[in-house]
């Protein structure tokens, strides 16, 4: 059983989160803290395995506390954040600092049971992260992010596309891949497990670091060279073929592997509609989402690549894809973009 410390200045939120966590036998709430100073004392008294952390608190904000925690006493942290634009931006920064997952605060947009479901999934993801891997995202941030160069003749094509899926640890991994993409790379479609209202902020962040244009996908957006589309939170994204063009459809539907958007849903549609013209990339994440879809892509002629265990925060999704036999290459994150572009170049020769 994993011990959880709830850190939030709101007594109501502490109560709600504590009650939801206590419904599950694999977690025990050992205490709560009203601010970072209280949390520091409780950490040394109670020795929790995981923290839930509010980012807006008195005396010291959550981001400052998180930075200090990761430097001096690393622990898996699940951020419980407001869905407001300011909260979304802070949550993205928290992931960069080493937080494992984001959960929306209970409120008008999310019911308590919905938040509870997301919270338990996030806590289980956090519980699967070895403490020594918590600083991987900070190491990624220091990697070379210069865009790779490849012949424009190779890249300027409307019938090639790149499909990327990720979950826990994926925001930094996707950023590492996209920051090195050439400006005229084939169109990219991305599924990152993330609550609604956070994916738009994530897309904007990617747009700042990538030479490609990155935006949150809208229904019937075309797939075009130089543009990457991020699936909106709480919606599935699928690829369709409309004449000679590829488009995405944004739709509702049941959760797949407890997720919406689901990597499997995207990858399966890519397998059907793009076949050998696609490259499938599966990055760090808990669970099995994307594994079956990648196998279908592989069987339909796509080039398939997964992130290796050493560079993953959580090796769950890539491992499942490998076990199913749908993987062509297993690579460290710093070689991923180069491998994607090489496979596209090889397919043109």
C-alpha positions, 0 to 999 in steps of 0.5 A, spaced: 500 500 500 502 506 497 502 512 502 499 519 500 500 526 503 495 531 500 497 538 500 492 543 499 490 550 502 482 548 501 479 544 507 474 542 502 479 539 497 483 536 502 476 532 504 474 530 497 481 528 495 482 524 501 475 521 501 476 519 493 483 516 495 481 512 501 476 508 496 482 504 493 485 499 497 492 500 494 493 507 497 492 510 504 492 517 506 497 518 511 495 526 512 494 532 509 498 539 509 495 546 508 501 549 505 508 547 503 511 549 510 506 544 513 508 539 507 515 539 509 514 537 516 509 532 514 514 529 509 519 528 514 514 525 519 510 521 515 514 518 510 509 518 504 510 515 497 506 520 493 504 527 494 498 530 491 500 538 490 496 544 489 499 549 485 496 556 488 497 556 496 499 561 501 506 563 504 510 559 498 507 557 491 506 550 489 511 551 483 517 553 488 515 548 493 516 542 487 522 545 485 525 545 492 522 538 493 525 535 486 532 538 488 532 535 495 527 530 497 524 527 490 518 524 490 512 522 485 508 528 485 501 528 482 499 536 481 491 538 482 490 544 478 485 549 476 483 548 469 483 556 468 489 558 463 493 560 469 493 554 472 494 550 465 500 554 464 503 552 471 501 545 470 505 545 464 511 548 468 510 543 474 511 537 469 517 540 466 520 540 474 518 533 475 511 532 477 508 526 474 501 527 472 496 532 472 489 532 475 483 537 474 481 540 481 473 538 483 469 544 480 463 546 475 467 542 469 469 536 472 464 532 477 467 529 484 467 521 481 470 524 474 476 527 478 476 521 483 477 516 477 482 521 474 486 521 480 486 514 482 489 513 475 494 518 476 496 516 483 497 509 480 502 512 474 506 515 480 506 509 484 510 506 478 515 511 477 522 509 480 524 515 484 531 515 480 527 517 474 524 523 477 529 528 474 529 525 467 525 530 464 530 535 467 535 532 463 531 532 457 530 539 458 538 540 457 538 536 451 540 538 444 534 541 441 537 543 434 532 541 428 535 536 424 536 538 417 534 533 411 532 534 404 526 538 403 524 534 397 524 528 401 519 532 406 514 536 402 509 530 401 502 530 403 501 522 403 506 521 409 504 522 416 507 521 423 503 519 429 505 519 436 502 517 442 504 518 450 502 518 457 506 519 463 512 523 462 510 524 455 509 532 455 517 532 456 518 526 451 514 529 445 517 536 446 524 533 445 521 529 439 518 535 436 523 540 438 528 537 433 523 536 427 524 540 421 519 546 419 517 542 413 516 535 416 510 531 414 504 532 418 504 530 425 498 527 429 499 527 437 495 523 443 498 525 450 493 523 455 491 529 459 485 532 462 481 537 457 483 544 458 490 542 459 491 540 451 490 547 448 496 549 453 500 543 451 499 545 444 501 552 445 508 550 449 510 545 443 508 551 438 514 555 441 519 550 442 518 546 435 520 549 428 513 546 426 506 549 427 503 546 433 496 547 435 490 543 438 486 539 433 479 541 430 474 537 427 476 536 419 483 539 420 487 537 414 494 533 415 499 538 412 506 538 412 509 543 417 503 542 422 502 538 428 495 537 431 494 535 438 488 531 440 484 535 445 483 532 452 476 528 453 475 527 445 478 521 441 482 523 434 481 519 428 484 519 421 480 519 415 482 520 408 478 525 404 479 524 397 487 525 396 487 528 403 488 526 410 484 529 415 482 528 423 475 527 426 474 529 433 469 525 436 466 522 443 466 515 444 467 510 450 474 511 454 479 506 451 484 503 456 480 508 461 483 514 456 480 519 452 483 521 447 486 514 446 492 512 442 489 506 440 483 509 437 488 514 433 493 508 431 488 504 429 485 509 424 492 511 421 493 503 420 487 503 416 487 509 412 495 511 411 498 504 412 505 504 409 505 511 409 505 512 416 510 512 422 508 510 428 511 512 435 510 510 442 513 514 448 513 513 455 507 511 459 503 507 464 498 501 461 497 498 454 494 504 450 497 504 443 500 497 443 494 494 439 494 500 434 501 500 433 501 492 431 495 494 426 500 499 424 506 495 423 502 489 420 499 494 415 506 496 413 508 502 417 514 504 420 514 503 428 518 506 433 518 505 441 522 509 446 527 504 450 526 503 457 532 507 460 529 513 457 522 512 459 519 515 465 514 509 465 516 503 460 509 500 460 506 502 453 512 501 449 513 494 453 506 492 451 507 494 444 514 490 444 511 484 447 505 484 441 511 484 436 509 490 433 515 494 433 520 495 428 525 499 432 527 501 440 530 507 441 533 512 446 529 518 446 535 522 443 535 518 437 527 518 436 527 524 431 532 522 427 529 515 426 523 518 424 526 522 419 530 516 416 524 512 415 521 517 411 527 518 407 528 511 406 521 510 404 522 515 398 528 512 395 
